[in-house]
Amino acid sequence: MTTATIAAQGVGVRFRFDRQRRVVTSTLARLRRRGTETWGIRDVTFALAPGDAVALVGASGSGKTTLLRTLAGVLCPDAGRLLVRGRVASLLSVDAGLTPALTGRENALLLGVLAGLPRSHIRRALDELRDWTALGDAFDRPISSYSQGMRARLSFAIAMQAMPSILLLDEVHEALDHDFRELVEAEAHRLLRRGGMLVAAGHDHPLLERLCNRGLWLHEGSVAADGTFDDVRRAYVP
């Protein structure tokens, strides 16, 4: 596995809105009547070493999802410097990348190819994916018939097929049932033993404690505390 790297120095992400309070890009902001703007995250600085697993904690709206999306490359920083090196697998929503009209099998093949995996590799892995997710016959049914937990199972299994060195989780793991959570934890720890990195956000602190050795408390978009998970949790929830 290629050594993974995450280093953020003063990173900020700004959201702009027009007069109708719709999010707009920088280009559209110049074309439409200007409204307001706000920073989703601001002056965020931290670095991870191989094997690090960090839990993002904080109230809803504190910037956890914005930070994860920035690490995943979905959002670009408006301030500061960010270095992310390694193959990234991100589960930022239960439906991440899934096409409802396609079956689980078809989604697995499509997303695997989009992730850069050879079609032959994905085809060989399809039956293993079906068994690993315990979807059974549902693997060949449209995603639109899946529950939230079933979609989360499939999304996670597809992401891990890419053999990532960096795994990003945004509360998706909290939609999983007990048995599959154990599989997720096992895969996460296997990734970390290989020198990978994990960044997970959520409100299930016992689960985050099992996954992560470090915590990052975000408050109103800025880092309020950074340290061991226990220390950060006590700072966040006195």
N, C-alpha and C positions, 0 to 999 in steps of 0.2 A: 504494500500500500504506500502511495506517495505521501510524504509527510504533510499533514494538514496545517494550515496557518490561518488564524483570524486575528487581525489587529485593527482596532478602531482608535482614532485619535481626534477628539473634538468633533465627532460626527453629528450632523444635524440634518433633519429632513423637514422641509417646509411644505405645507399644503395651502394652496391658493383657492379662493372661492370667488365666483362672480356675484352680481347683485341678487341672483336667485338662489345663492348659497350652494351652487353646484361646484364640485371640485373641478378645476381646470388646470391644463398644463401651462407652462410659462408662455408658450406661443399664443394659446387661446386667451390668456390673461391680458395680453396686449390688444387683442381684437375685440374682446367683450368689455362691457362696462365693469370697471374694477369694483370688487367687493372687499372682502377681508382676507386675512391670511393668519395662519397659526403654525407653530412648530410642533410636529408630531413627536420628535425627539430632538434634543439639543445638547451639544457639548458632551456627547457620550464617548468615554474613553475606557477601553479595557483590551486585554490581550489574552489569548488562550494558548496553552501548550498542548502538544500531543497527549492524548489520554484525559484531557479535561472535559468535565461535564458540568455545565452551568445552568442553573434554574433561574428563569426570569420571573420575579414575583412583583406584585403591585396591584393596585386597584384597577378595575376596568377603565380603559381610557388613559392609562399611565404611559403607554408607548411600547408595550411588549410586542404587540403584533407588528407595529411599524418597524421596530428594530429587526424582527425576524424577517420581514419582507425585504428589508435593506440588505441583510446578510445573504438572502436568497437571490438577490439581483433583480427583484421585482421593482424596487424603488432605488433611485440614485441619490446619493447624499447631496445636499445643497451646501453643506459646509463640512470642513474637516477632511480627513483621509481615512480610507477603509481598504484593507487588504484581506481578501479571502482567497486562499489557494487550496485546491483539492476538489474532488468530485462531490458536489452537494446534492443531497436528497432532502427535499422539504415537503412536509405535510402541514400546510397552513390552513386547510379546511378539509372537512370530511369528503367533499366532492372534488378535491383538487385534481383538475385535469380529466375527470371522468366524463364520458359522453353518455347521457341517459339512454339513448336509443340503441346503443350497442350492448352486447352481452359482456359479462365479466371476462370471458376468454378474449373477446375482440378488443376490449379495453386494455387488457394486459399486453397483447401483441402490439397495439398501436403505441401505447405509452413507453413500452420497452424500446421500440425502434426510435421514438423521439428522444429517448434518453441516450441514444448512441450505441445501443447493444445490437449485435448482429441478429437478423431475423431468425437464423437457424438456432441461435442460443435461446431466444425467447420461446420458440416452438418446442424445443426440448424441455423447457422448464414449465410449460403450461400445466401439465398434470400435477407436477410437484406443487405449483402455486395453488391449484384447486384443493389439494389435500392439506397443504399447510394452513390455508385460510379456513378450512373446514366448511367451505361453501357448498360442497356436494353438487347436486343437480342445479342449484342456483347459479353456479359458475357459467352455465350456458343459457341463462335468462337475462333479459335486459336489465341494466342498472336501475332503471326507473322503478323496478319492483323491489329493490333492496331497501332494507332498513338503514338507519344511520350507522349502526354498528357494523353491518355487513360491508358498507361502503368504506368505512375506516379500515377494516381488515384488508380489503382488496388494495386500497391505496398504499397501505404500509408494505404489503407483500411486494407490490410492483416496485416501490421505491428501493427496497433492499436488494432487489435483483441487480441493480446497477452497481452494487458493491461500493457504496459511498464512503468517503473518508470524513465527511461532515454530515451530520443528521440534524435537521431542524424540525421541531415539533411544536405546534401551537394548539394546545388543548384537545387535539384530535385523539390523543391517547385516552382522554377522559370519557370518550364515547364508547370505549371498548369494554367488553365483558371481562370478568375476572380471569378466565382461562387464557384469553388472548393477551391480556395485559402481561401475564407471565412470559409469554413468548416475546412480546415487545421488549420487556426488560432484559431477557436473555440476549436478544439480538443487539440491544444497545450496549450491554456490557462486553459482548464479543467485539463490537466495533471499537470500543475504548481500549481493549487489550491489544488490538492491532495498531494502536497509535492514532485512532480517529478522534473526533470531537463530537460532542452533543450539546445542543442548546435547546432547552425545552421551556415553554411557558405554560402556566396554568394556575389553578387555585387548589388543586389536590396536593397539599403539602406532603402527606405521607408518601404518595407516589413519587413526587419530585425528589424527596429525600432518598428513596431507594435508587433513583436514577443518577442523581447528581452529587458531586462533592463540593460544589461551589454555588454561591448565590449572587444574584445581581438584583437589587431592589430599585425599580424605576418609580419615580414620583413626578407626575406632571412633565414627563418626557425627559427627565434628567436622572442621573445615577445618584441615589440617596445613600446606598451602602453597597459595598463589594467585599466579599470575604467567604469564609466557609458557609455552607448552607445553614447550619445551626445558628451561627452568629447573625446572618442576614435575616433569617426567619424571626429571631427574637427581636431584632430591630424593627422589623415590619409589623409584627404582631406582639407587642410587649406583654 
